[in-house]
Amino acid sequence: MQKGGKYKIWIPSEIGYGPNDVPDQKTGGVAIPGGSLLIFDVELQDFLPRDQFEAAMKQQQEQMQKAAEVGGQGAPPPQN
């Protein structure tokens, strides 16, 4: 894919949501019927070189780890 490229992607139900209906969490109805072929129109607007992407992912993981450590410290004990 090149920047600005437009593609249509078809995902058969076998590798998508499968044969079962997917419920709509808000209405309780069916959001995606079982056996549905998924079709997406995709446009690549921009991209990062691999080294920049990996550096950004590493930084995000470190931030999440720090937040988890801070969130776990000083938390009140569970109430019985």
PDB file of N, CA, C and O in Angstrom:
ATOM      1  N   MET A   1       0.842  -1.178   0.000  1.00  0.00           N
ATOM      2  CA  MET A   1       0.000   0.000   0.000  1.00  0.00           C
ATOM      3  C   MET A   1       0.885   1.239   0.000  1.00  0.00           C
ATOM      4  O   MET A   1       1.912   1.295   0.676  1.00  0.00           O
ATOM      5  N   GLN A   2       0.473   2.193  -0.749  1.00  0.00           N
ATOM      6  CA  GLN A   2       1.163   3.471  -0.754  1.00  0.00           C
ATOM      7  C   GLN A   2       0.267   4.520  -0.118  1.00  0.00           C
ATOM      8  O   GLN A   2      -0.955   4.377  -0.103  1.00  0.00           O
ATOM      9  N   LYS A   3       0.880   5.576   0.407  1.00  0.00           N
ATOM     10  CA  LYS A   3       0.112   6.663   1.003  1.00  0.00           C
ATOM     11  C   LYS A   3      -0.911   7.153  -0.002  1.00  0.00           C
ATOM     12  O   LYS A   3      -0.582   7.403  -1.162  1.00  0.00           O
ATOM     13  N   GLY A   4      -2.158   7.290   0.442  1.00  0.00           N
ATOM     14  CA  GLY A   4      -3.241   7.724  -0.432  1.00  0.00           C
ATOM     15  C   GLY A   4      -3.920   6.574  -1.160  1.00  0.00           C
ATOM     16  O   GLY A   4      -4.931   6.785  -1.831  1.00  0.00           O
ATOM     17  N   GLY A   5      -3.384   5.355  -1.043  1.00  0.00           N
ATOM     18  CA  GLY A   5      -3.983   4.207  -1.709  1.00  0.00           C
ATOM     19  C   GLY A   5      -5.344   3.863  -1.127  1.00  0.00           C
ATOM     20  O   GLY A   5      -5.556   3.977   0.080  1.00  0.00           O
ATOM     21  N   LYS A   6      -6.267   3.441  -1.986  1.00  0.00           N
ATOM     22  CA  LYS A   6      -7.617   3.049  -1.565  1.00  0.00           C
ATOM     23  C   LYS A   6      -7.818   1.591  -1.951  1.00  0.00           C
ATOM     24  O   LYS A   6      -7.513   1.180  -3.070  1.00  0.00           O
ATOM     25  N   TYR A   7      -8.341   0.814  -0.995  1.00  0.00           N
ATOM     26  CA  TYR A   7      -8.505  -0.618  -1.197  1.00  0.00           C
ATOM     27  C   TYR A   7      -9.857  -1.053  -0.668  1.00  0.00           C
ATOM     28  O   TYR A   7     -10.396  -0.440   0.254  1.00  0.00           O
ATOM     29  N   LYS A   8     -10.401  -2.102  -1.243  1.00  0.00           N
ATOM     30  CA  LYS A   8     -11.609  -2.743  -0.750  1.00  0.00           C
ATOM     31  C   LYS A   8     -11.169  -4.101  -0.242  1.00  0.00           C
ATOM     32  O   LYS A   8     -10.538  -4.871  -0.966  1.00  0.00           O
ATOM     33  N   ILE A   9     -11.509  -4.394   1.014  1.00  0.00           N
ATOM     34  CA  ILE A   9     -11.091  -5.638   1.651  1.00  0.00           C
ATOM     35  C   ILE A   9     -12.333  -6.460   1.979  1.00  0.00           C
ATOM     36  O   ILE A   9     -13.260  -5.966   2.622  1.00  0.00           O
ATOM     37  N   TRP A  10     -12.348  -7.721   1.534  1.00  0.00           N
ATOM     38  CA  TRP A  10     -13.433  -8.650   1.823  1.00  0.00           C
ATOM     39  C   TRP A  10     -12.934  -9.672   2.833  1.00  0.00           C
ATOM     40  O   TRP A  10     -11.878 -10.278   2.645  1.00  0.00           O
ATOM     41  N   ILE A  11     -13.691  -9.861   3.897  1.00  0.00           N
ATOM     42  CA  ILE A  11     -13.340 -10.848   4.915  1.00  0.00           C
ATOM     43  C   ILE A  11     -14.503 -11.839   5.006  1.00  0.00           C
ATOM     44  O   ILE A  11     -15.591 -11.479   5.454  1.00  0.00           O
ATOM     45  N   PRO A  12     -14.274 -13.084   4.584  1.00  0.00           N
ATOM     46  CA  PRO A  12     -15.349 -14.074   4.659  1.00  0.00           C
ATOM     47  C   PRO A  12     -15.686 -14.405   6.114  1.00  0.00           C
ATOM     48  O   PRO A  12     -14.854 -14.242   7.006  1.00  0.00           O
ATOM     49  N   SER A  13     -16.898 -14.865   6.338  1.00  0.00           N
ATOM     50  CA  SER A  13     -17.352 -15.132   7.709  1.00  0.00           C
ATOM     51  C   SER A  13     -16.471 -16.148   8.423  1.00  0.00           C
ATOM     52  O   SER A  13     -16.356 -16.109   9.648  1.00  0.00           O
ATOM     53  N   GLU A  14     -15.853 -17.051   7.680  1.00  0.00           N
ATOM     54  CA  GLU A  14     -15.012 -18.077   8.308  1.00  0.00           C
ATOM     55  C   GLU A  14     -13.847 -17.478   9.086  1.00  0.00           C
ATOM     56  O   GLU A  14     -13.404 -18.059  10.077  1.00  0.00           O
ATOM     57  N   ILE A  15     -13.347 -16.328   8.655  1.00  0.00           N
ATOM     58  CA  ILE A  15     -12.252 -15.686   9.381  1.00  0.00           C
ATOM     59  C   ILE A  15     -12.694 -14.352   9.986  1.00  0.00           C
ATOM     60  O   ILE A  15     -11.878 -13.610  10.532  1.00  0.00           O
ATOM     61  N   GLY A  16     -13.991 -14.055   9.884  1.00  0.00           N
ATOM     62  CA  GLY A  16     -14.558 -12.860  10.498  1.00  0.00           C
ATOM     63  C   GLY A  16     -15.267 -13.243  11.788  1.00  0.00           C
ATOM     64  O   GLY A  16     -14.630 -13.698  12.739  1.00  0.00           O
ATOM     65  N   TYR A  17     -16.597 -13.059  11.823  1.00  0.00           N
ATOM     66  CA  TYR A  17     -17.372 -13.323  13.035  1.00  0.00           C
ATOM     67  C   TYR A  17     -17.972 -14.723  13.075  1.00  0.00           C
ATOM     68  O   TYR A  17     -18.571 -15.105  14.080  1.00  0.00           O
ATOM     69  N   GLY A  18     -17.822 -15.497  11.998  1.00  0.00           N
ATOM     70  CA  GLY A  18     -18.304 -16.869  12.014  1.00  0.00           C
ATOM     71  C   GLY A  18     -19.798 -16.997  11.782  1.00  0.00           C
ATOM     72  O   GLY A  18     -20.437 -16.070  11.284  1.00  0.00           O
ATOM     73  N   PRO A  19     -20.358 -18.155  12.145  1.00  0.00           N
ATOM     74  CA  PRO A  19     -21.752 -18.448  11.819  1.00  0.00           C
ATOM     75  C   PRO A  19     -22.778 -17.862  12.788  1.00  0.00           C
ATOM     76  O   PRO A  19     -23.974 -17.876  12.493  1.00  0.00           O
ATOM     77  N   ASN A  20     -22.342 -17.354  13.923  1.00  0.00           N
ATOM     78  CA  ASN A  20     -23.291 -16.863  14.938  1.00  0.00           C
ATOM     79  C   ASN A  20     -23.535 -15.367  14.820  1.00  0.00           C
ATOM     80  O   ASN A  20     -22.639 -14.603  14.464  1.00  0.00           O
ATOM     81  N   ASP A  21     -24.781 -14.958  15.128  1.00  0.00           N
ATOM     82  CA  ASP A  21     -25.116 -13.537  15.165  1.00  0.00           C
ATOM     83  C   ASP A  21     -24.278 -12.837  16.238  1.00  0.00           C
ATOM     84  O   ASP A  21     -23.973 -13.417  17.280  1.00  0.00           O
ATOM     85  N   VAL A  22     -23.912 -11.580  15.967  1.00  0.00           N
ATOM     86  CA  VAL A  22     -23.222 -10.759  16.956  1.00  0.00           C
ATOM     87  C   VAL A  22     -24.249  -9.761  17.484  1.00  0.00           C
ATOM     88  O   VAL A  22     -24.792  -8.963  16.719  1.00  0.00           O
ATOM     89  N   PRO A  23     -24.519  -9.803  18.800  1.00  0.00           N
ATOM     90  CA  PRO A  23     -25.547  -8.910  19.349  1.00  0.00           C
ATOM     91  C   PRO A  23     -25.077  -7.465  19.449  1.00  0.00           C
ATOM     92  O   PRO A  23     -23.891  -7.183  19.617  1.00  0.00           O
ATOM     93  N   ASP A  24     -26.042  -6.563  19.343  1.00  0.00           N
ATOM     94  CA  ASP A  24     -25.798  -5.146  19.577  1.00  0.00           C
ATOM     95  C   ASP A  24     -25.918  -4.922  21.081  1.00  0.00           C
ATOM     96  O   ASP A  24     -26.977  -5.169  21.659  1.00  0.00           O
ATOM     97  N   GLN A  25     -24.851  -4.461  21.717  1.00  0.00           N
ATOM     98  CA  GLN A  25     -24.828  -4.298  23.172  1.00  0.00           C
ATOM     99  C   GLN A  25     -25.855  -3.275  23.670  1.00  0.00           C
ATOM    100  O   GLN A  25     -26.326  -3.371  24.803  1.00  0.00           O
ATOM    101  N   LYS A  26     -26.198  -2.307  22.833  1.00  0.00           N
ATOM    102  CA  LYS A  26     -27.118  -1.254  23.260  1.00  0.00           C
ATOM    103  C   LYS A  26     -28.571  -1.667  23.116  1.00  0.00           C
ATOM    104  O   LYS A  26     -29.386  -1.395  23.998  1.00  0.00           O
ATOM    105  N   THR A  27     -28.904  -2.326  22.003  1.00  0.00           N
ATOM    106  CA  THR A  27     -30.317  -2.626  21.730  1.00  0.00           C
ATOM    107  C   THR A  27     -30.695  -4.068  22.026  1.00  0.00           C
ATOM    108  O   THR A  27     -31.873  -4.371  22.213  1.00  0.00           O
ATOM    109  N   GLY A  28     -29.708  -4.964  22.071  1.00  0.00           N
ATOM    110  CA  GLY A  28     -30.011  -6.377  22.252  1.00  0.00           C
ATOM    111  C   GLY A  28     -30.388  -7.068  20.956  1.00  0.00           C
ATOM    112  O   GLY A  28     -30.567  -8.285  20.923  1.00  0.00           O
ATOM    113  N   GLY A  29     -30.509  -6.292  19.887  1.00  0.00           N
ATOM    114  CA  GLY A  29     -30.804  -6.862  18.575  1.00  0.00           C
ATOM    115  C   GLY A  29     -29.539  -7.443  17.954  1.00  0.00           C
ATOM    116  O   GLY A  29     -28.525  -7.623  18.628  1.00  0.00           O
ATOM    117  N   VAL A  30     -29.615  -7.728  16.681  1.00  0.00           N
ATOM    118  CA  VAL A  30     -28.473  -8.297  15.967  1.00  0.00           C
ATOM    119  C   VAL A  30     -27.690  -7.171  15.300  1.00  0.00           C
ATOM    120  O   VAL A  30     -28.233  -6.428  14.482  1.00  0.00           O
ATOM    121  N   ALA A  31     -26.408  -7.049  15.653  1.00  0.00           N
ATOM    122  CA  ALA A  31     -25.546  -6.032  15.044  1.00  0.00           C
ATOM    123  C   ALA A  31     -24.971  -6.557  13.737  1.00  0.00           C
ATOM    124  O   ALA A  31     -24.946  -5.843  12.734  1.00  0.00           O
ATOM    125  N   ILE A  32     -24.506  -7.814  13.747  1.00  0.00           N
ATOM    126  CA  ILE A  32     -23.922  -8.439  12.556  1.00  0.00           C
ATOM    127  C   ILE A  32     -24.506  -9.843  12.455  1.00  0.00           C
ATOM    128  O   ILE A  32     -24.262 -10.675  13.329  1.00  0.00           O
ATOM    129  N   PRO A  33     -25.273 -10.116  11.405  1.00  0.00           N
ATOM    130  CA  PRO A  33     -25.855 -11.452  11.260  1.00  0.00           C
ATOM    131  C   PRO A  33     -24.769 -12.516  11.053  1.00  0.00           C
ATOM    132  O   PRO A  33     -23.751 -12.261  10.409  1.00  0.00           O
ATOM    133  N   GLY A  34     -25.001 -13.701  11.606  1.00  0.00           N
ATOM    134  CA  GLY A  34     -24.065 -14.804  11.419  1.00  0.00           C
ATOM    135  C   GLY A  34     -23.857 -15.094   9.946  1.00  0.00           C
ATOM    136  O   GLY A  34     -24.777 -14.945   9.141  1.00  0.00           O
ATOM    137  N   GLY A  35     -22.655 -15.507   9.593  1.00  0.00           N
ATOM    138  CA  GLY A  35     -22.336 -15.837   8.207  1.00  0.00           C
ATOM    139  C   GLY A  35     -22.121 -14.625   7.319  1.00  0.00           C
ATOM    140  O   GLY A  35     -22.074 -14.759   6.096  1.00  0.00           O
ATOM    141  N   SER A  36     -21.991 -13.447   7.908  1.00  0.00           N
ATOM    142  CA  SER A  36     -21.847 -12.213   7.117  1.00  0.00           C
ATOM    143  C   SER A  36     -20.474 -12.101   6.471  1.00  0.00           C
ATOM    144  O   SER A  36     -19.452 -12.409   7.084  1.00  0.00           O
ATOM    145  N   LEU A  37     -20.473 -11.657   5.228  1.00  0.00           N
ATOM    146  CA  LEU A  37     -19.254 -11.258   4.537  1.00  0.00           C
ATOM    147  C   LEU A  37     -18.995  -9.814   4.937  1.00  0.00           C
ATOM    148  O   LEU A  37     -19.860  -8.956   4.758  1.00  0.00           O
ATOM    149  N   LEU A  38     -17.815  -9.538   5.475  1.00  0.00           N
ATOM    150  CA  LEU A  38     -17.470  -8.178   5.887  1.00  0.00           C
ATOM    151  C   LEU A  38     -16.737  -7.489   4.741  1.00  0.00           C
ATOM    152  O   LEU A  38     -15.815  -8.061   4.158  1.00  0.00           O
ATOM    153  N   ILE A  39     -17.143  -6.267   4.417  1.00  0.00           N
ATOM    154  CA  ILE A  39     -16.511  -5.515   3.335  1.00  0.00           C
ATOM    155  C   ILE A  39     -16.113  -4.147   3.887  1.00  0.00           C
ATOM    156  O   ILE A  39     -16.939  -3.412   4.430  1.00  0.00           O
ATOM    157  N   PHE A  40     -14.834  -3.826   3.735  1.00  0.00           N
ATOM    158  CA  PHE A  40     -14.307  -2.556   4.234  1.00  0.00           C
ATOM    159  C   PHE A  40     -13.669  -1.775   3.093  1.00  0.00           C
ATOM    160  O   PHE A  40     -12.936  -2.341   2.282  1.00  0.00           O
ATOM    161  N   ASP A  41     -13.946  -0.480   3.031  1.00  0.00           N
ATOM    162  CA  ASP A  41     -13.232   0.430   2.144  1.00  0.00           C
ATOM    163  C   ASP A  41     -12.166   1.101   3.003  1.00  0.00           C
ATOM    164  O   ASP A  41     -12.485   1.741   4.006  1.00  0.00           O
ATOM    165  N   VAL A  42     -10.904   0.957   2.613  1.00  0.00           N
ATOM    166  CA  VAL A  42      -9.785   1.430   3.413  1.00  0.00           C
ATOM    167  C   VAL A  42      -8.940   2.399   2.595  1.00  0.00           C
ATOM    168  O   VAL A  42      -8.647   2.146   1.427  1.00  0.00           O
ATOM    169  N   GLU A  43      -8.551   3.511   3.220  1.00  0.00           N
ATOM    170  CA  GLU A  43      -7.642   4.452   2.586  1.00  0.00           C
ATOM    171  C   GLU A  43      -6.455   4.670   3.520  1.00  0.00           C
ATOM    172  O   GLU A  43      -6.636   5.031   4.683  1.00  0.00           O
ATOM    173  N   LEU A  44      -5.257   4.454   3.021  1.00  0.00           N
ATOM    174  CA  LEU A  44      -4.051   4.680   3.814  1.00  0.00           C
ATOM    175  C   LEU A  44      -3.715   6.161   3.767  1.00  0.00           C
ATOM    176  O   LEU A  44      -3.278   6.677   2.738  1.00  0.00           O
ATOM    177  N   GLN A  45      -3.922   6.836   4.880  1.00  0.00           N
ATOM    178  CA  GLN A  45      -3.670   8.266   4.937  1.00  0.00           C
ATOM    179  C   GLN A  45      -2.220   8.582   5.254  1.00  0.00           C
ATOM    180  O   GLN A  45      -1.660   9.541   4.724  1.00  0.00           O
ATOM    181  N   ASP A  46      -1.610   7.780   6.114  1.00  0.00           N
ATOM    182  CA  ASP A  46      -0.230   8.030   6.494  1.00  0.00           C
ATOM    183  C   ASP A  46       0.328   6.766   7.127  1.00  0.00           C
ATOM    184  O   ASP A  46      -0.416   5.829   7.413  1.00  0.00           O
ATOM    185  N   PHE A  47       1.613   6.740   7.342  1.00  0.00           N
ATOM    186  CA  PHE A  47       2.246   5.604   7.993  1.00  0.00           C
ATOM    187  C   PHE A  47       3.523   6.073   8.675  1.00  0.00           C
ATOM    188  O   PHE A  47       4.037   7.158   8.402  1.00  0.00           O
ATOM    189  N   LEU A  48       4.023   5.220   9.576  1.00  0.00           N
ATOM    190  CA  LEU A  48       5.289   5.473  10.251  1.00  0.00           C
ATOM    191  C   LEU A  48       6.304   4.441   9.802  1.00  0.00           C
ATOM    192  O   LEU A  48       5.945   3.285   9.581  1.00  0.00           O
ATOM    193  N   PRO A  49       7.553   4.826   9.662  1.00  0.00           N
ATOM    194  CA  PRO A  49       8.590   3.820   9.451  1.00  0.00           C
ATOM    195  C   PRO A  49       8.599   2.853  10.641  1.00  0.00           C
ATOM    196  O   PRO A  49       8.265   3.244  11.759  1.00  0.00           O
ATOM    197  N   ARG A  50       8.977   1.610  10.405  1.00  0.00           N
ATOM    198  CA  ARG A  50       8.924   0.566  11.422  1.00  0.00           C
ATOM    199  C   ARG A  50       9.629   0.964  12.722  1.00  0.00           C
ATOM    200  O   ARG A  50       9.099   0.724  13.807  1.00  0.00           O
ATOM    201  N   ASP A  51      10.827   1.573  12.625  1.00  0.00           N
ATOM    202  CA  ASP A  51      11.558   1.927  13.842  1.00  0.00           C
ATOM    203  C   ASP A  51      10.796   2.963  14.672  1.00  0.00           C
ATOM    204  O   ASP A  51      10.816   2.896  15.901  1.00  0.00           O
ATOM    205  N   GLN A  52      10.134   3.911  14.028  1.00  0.00           N
ATOM    206  CA  GLN A  52       9.348   4.908  14.755  1.00  0.00           C
ATOM    207  C   GLN A  52       8.119   4.269  15.393  1.00  0.00           C
ATOM    208  O   GLN A  52       7.756   4.597  16.523  1.00  0.00           O
ATOM    209  N   PHE A  53       7.480   3.356  14.663  1.00  0.00           N
ATOM    210  CA  PHE A  53       6.310   2.657  15.196  1.00  0.00           C
ATOM    211  C   PHE A  53       6.697   1.850  16.433  1.00  0.00           C
ATOM    212  O   PHE A  53       6.020   1.920  17.459  1.00  0.00           O
ATOM    213  N   GLU A  54       7.784   1.084  16.338  1.00  0.00           N
ATOM    214  CA  GLU A  54       8.215   0.261  17.466  1.00  0.00           C
ATOM    215  C   GLU A  54       8.601   1.115  18.666  1.00  0.00           C
ATOM    216  O   GLU A  54       8.320   0.738  19.803  1.00  0.00           O
ATOM    217  N   ALA A  55       9.240   2.257  18.436  1.00  0.00           N
ATOM    218  CA  ALA A  55       9.600   3.161  19.534  1.00  0.00           C
ATOM    219  C   ALA A  55       8.337   3.718  20.199  1.00  0.00           C
ATOM    220  O   ALA A  55       8.274   3.815  21.424  1.00  0.00           O
ATOM    221  N   ALA A  56       7.339   4.080  19.401  1.00  0.00           N
ATOM    222  CA  ALA A  56       6.086   4.597  19.952  1.00  0.00           C
ATOM    223  C   ALA A  56       5.358   3.520  20.747  1.00  0.00           C
ATOM    224  O   ALA A  56       4.797   3.812  21.803  1.00  0.00           O
ATOM    225  N   MET A  57       5.355   2.292  20.265  1.00  0.00           N
ATOM    226  CA  MET A  57       4.707   1.184  20.978  1.00  0.00           C
ATOM    227  C   MET A  57       5.417   0.914  22.309  1.00  0.00           C
ATOM    228  O   MET A  57       4.767   0.684  23.328  1.00  0.00           O
ATOM    229  N   LYS A  58       6.743   0.944  22.293  1.00  0.00           N
ATOM    230  CA  LYS A  58       7.509   0.716  23.517  1.00  0.00           C
ATOM    231  C   LYS A  58       7.196   1.805  24.539  1.00  0.00           C
ATOM    232  O   LYS A  58       6.999   1.514  25.719  1.00  0.00           O
ATOM    233  N   GLN A  59       7.150   3.048  24.093  1.00  0.00           N
ATOM    234  CA  GLN A  59       6.852   4.163  24.989  1.00  0.00           C
ATOM    235  C   GLN A  59       5.447   4.015  25.575  1.00  0.00           C
ATOM    236  O   GLN A  59       5.245   4.252  26.766  1.00  0.00           O
ATOM    237  N   GLN A  60       4.480   3.626  24.749  1.00  0.00           N
ATOM    238  CA  GLN A  60       3.112   3.445  25.230  1.00  0.00           C
ATOM    239  C   GLN A  60       3.040   2.319  26.267  1.00  0.00           C
ATOM    240  O   GLN A  60       2.359   2.459  27.283  1.00  0.00           O
ATOM    241  N   GLN A  61       3.732   1.211  26.019  1.00  0.00           N
ATOM    242  CA  GLN A  61       3.747   0.103  26.970  1.00  0.00           C
ATOM    243  C   GLN A  61       4.360   0.525  28.299  1.00  0.00           C
ATOM    244  O   GLN A  61       3.858   0.153  29.359  1.00  0.00           O
ATOM    245  N   GLU A  62       5.440   1.299  28.250  1.00  0.00           N
ATOM    246  CA  GLU A  62       6.077   1.773  29.471  1.00  0.00           C
ATOM    247  C   GLU A  62       5.134   2.681  30.257  1.00  0.00           C
ATOM    248  O   GLU A  62       5.070   2.597  31.483  1.00  0.00           O
ATOM    249  N   GLN A  63       4.404   3.546  29.560  1.00  0.00           N
ATOM    250  CA  GLN A  63       3.460   4.443  30.219  1.00  0.00           C
ATOM    251  C   GLN A  63       2.329   3.651  30.864  1.00  0.00           C
ATOM    252  O   GLN A  63       1.901   3.968  31.974  1.00  0.00           O
ATOM    253  N   MET A  64       1.845   2.623  30.173  1.00  0.00           N
ATOM    254  CA  MET A  64       0.773   1.795  30.720  1.00  0.00           C
ATOM    255  C   MET A  64       1.259   1.028  31.953  1.00  0.00           C
ATOM    256  O   MET A  64       0.528   0.880  32.931  1.00  0.00           O
ATOM    257  N   GLN A  65       2.496   0.548  31.892  1.00  0.00           N
ATOM    258  CA  GLN A  65       3.059  -0.184  33.027  1.00  0.00           C
ATOM    259  C   GLN A  65       3.202   0.743  34.235  1.00  0.00           C
ATOM    260  O   GLN A  65       2.877   0.353  35.357  1.00  0.00           O
ATOM    261  N   LYS A  66       3.681   1.955  34.013  1.00  0.00           N
ATOM    262  CA  LYS A  66       3.822   2.915  35.105  1.00  0.00           C
ATOM    263  C   LYS A  66       2.457   3.262  35.699  1.00  0.00           C
ATOM    264  O   LYS A  66       2.311   3.361  36.917  1.00  0.00           O
ATOM    265  N   ALA A  67       1.467   3.443  34.839  1.00  0.00           N
ATOM    266  CA  ALA A  67       0.121   3.764  35.321  1.00  0.00           C
ATOM    267  C   ALA A  67      -0.443   2.618  36.144  1.00  0.00           C
ATOM    268  O   ALA A  67      -1.122   2.854  37.143  1.00  0.00           O
ATOM    269  N   ALA A  68      -0.176   1.384  35.744  1.00  0.00           N
ATOM    270  CA  ALA A  68      -0.656   0.219  36.495  1.00  0.00           C
ATOM    271  C   ALA A  68       0.036   0.140  37.846  1.00  0.00           C
ATOM    272  O   ALA A  68      -0.590  -0.195  38.851  1.00  0.00           O
ATOM    273  N   GLU A  69       1.323   0.446  37.870  1.00  0.00           N
ATOM    274  CA  GLU A  69       2.066   0.419  39.134  1.00  0.00           C
ATOM    275  C   GLU A  69       1.569   1.506  40.082  1.00  0.00           C
ATOM    276  O   GLU A  69       1.400   1.258  41.276  1.00  0.00           O
ATOM    277  N   VAL A  70       1.338   2.687  39.568  1.00  0.00           N
ATOM    278  CA  VAL A  70       0.853   3.793  40.385  1.00  0.00           C
ATOM    279  C   VAL A  70      -0.561   3.496  40.858  1.00  0.00           C
ATOM    280  O   VAL A  70      -0.896   3.763  42.013  1.00  0.00           O
ATOM    281  N   GLY A  71      -1.387   2.952  39.988  1.00  0.00           N
ATOM    282  CA  GLY A  71      -2.762   2.618  40.348  1.00  0.00           C
ATOM    283  C   GLY A  71      -2.828   1.542  41.403  1.00  0.00           C
ATOM    284  O   GLY A  71      -3.770   1.523  42.195  1.00  0.00           O
ATOM    285  N   GLY A  72      -1.854   0.637  41.442  1.00  0.00           N
ATOM    286  CA  GLY A  72      -1.860  -0.435  42.426  1.00  0.00           C
ATOM    287  C   GLY A  72      -1.354   0.009  43.782  1.00  0.00           C
ATOM    288  O   GLY A  72      -1.651  -0.632  44.790  1.00  0.00           O
ATOM    289  N   GLN A  73      -0.593   1.100  43.829  1.00  0.00           N
ATOM    290  CA  GLN A  73      -0.033   1.590  45.101  1.00  0.00           C
ATOM    291  C   GLN A  73      -1.045   2.513  45.769  1.00  0.00           C
ATOM    292  O   GLN A  73      -1.675   3.344  45.116  1.00  0.00           O
ATOM    293  N   GLY A  74      -1.184   2.357  47.031  1.00  0.00           N
ATOM    294  CA  GLY A  74      -2.052   3.260  47.774  1.00  0.00           C
ATOM    295  C   GLY A  74      -3.523   3.001  47.561  1.00  0.00           C
ATOM    296  O   GLY A  74      -4.355   3.773  48.037  1.00  0.00           O
ATOM    297  N   ALA A  75      -3.867   1.945  46.868  1.00  0.00           N
ATOM    298  CA  ALA A  75      -5.279   1.641  46.673  1.00  0.00           C
ATOM    299  C   ALA A  75      -5.839   1.127  47.991  1.00  0.00           C
ATOM    300  O   ALA A  75      -5.167   0.374  48.695  1.00  0.00           O
ATOM    301  N   PRO A  76      -7.048   1.519  48.329  1.00  0.00           N
ATOM    302  CA  PRO A  76      -7.618   1.064  49.595  1.00  0.00           C
ATOM    303  C   PRO A  76      -7.891  -0.444  49.553  1.00  0.00           C
ATOM    304  O   PRO A  76      -8.185  -0.997  48.493  1.00  0.00           O
ATOM    305  N   PRO A  77      -7.791  -1.106  50.718  1.00  0.00           N
ATOM    306  CA  PRO A  77      -8.091  -2.539  50.741  1.00  0.00           C
ATOM    307  C   PRO A  77      -9.556  -2.782  50.438  1.00  0.00           C
ATOM    308  O   PRO A  77     -10.386  -1.908  50.686  1.00  0.00           O
ATOM    309  N   PRO A  78      -9.892  -3.947  49.907  1.00  0.00           N
ATOM    310  CA  PRO A  78     -11.294  -4.236  49.589  1.00  0.00           C
ATOM    311  C   PRO A  78     -12.165  -4.224  50.855  1.00  0.00           C
ATOM    312  O   PRO A  78     -11.735  -4.666  51.921  1.00  0.00           O
ATOM    313  N   GLN A  79     -13.354  -3.726  50.723  1.00  0.00           N
ATOM    314  CA  GLN A  79     -14.315  -3.685  51.843  1.00  0.00           C
ATOM    315  C   GLN A  79     -15.047  -5.010  51.929  1.00  0.00           C
ATOM    316  O   GLN A  79     -15.484  -5.546  50.910  1.00  0.00           O
ATOM    317  N   ASN A  80     -15.185  -5.545  53.139  1.00  0.00           N
ATOM    318  CA  ASN A  80     -15.934  -6.806  53.339  1.00  0.00           C
ATOM    319  C   ASN A  80     -17.344  -6.542  53.774  1.00  0.00           C
ATOM    320  O   ASN A  80     -18.111  -7.481  53.987  1.00  0.00           O
TER     321      ASN A  80
END
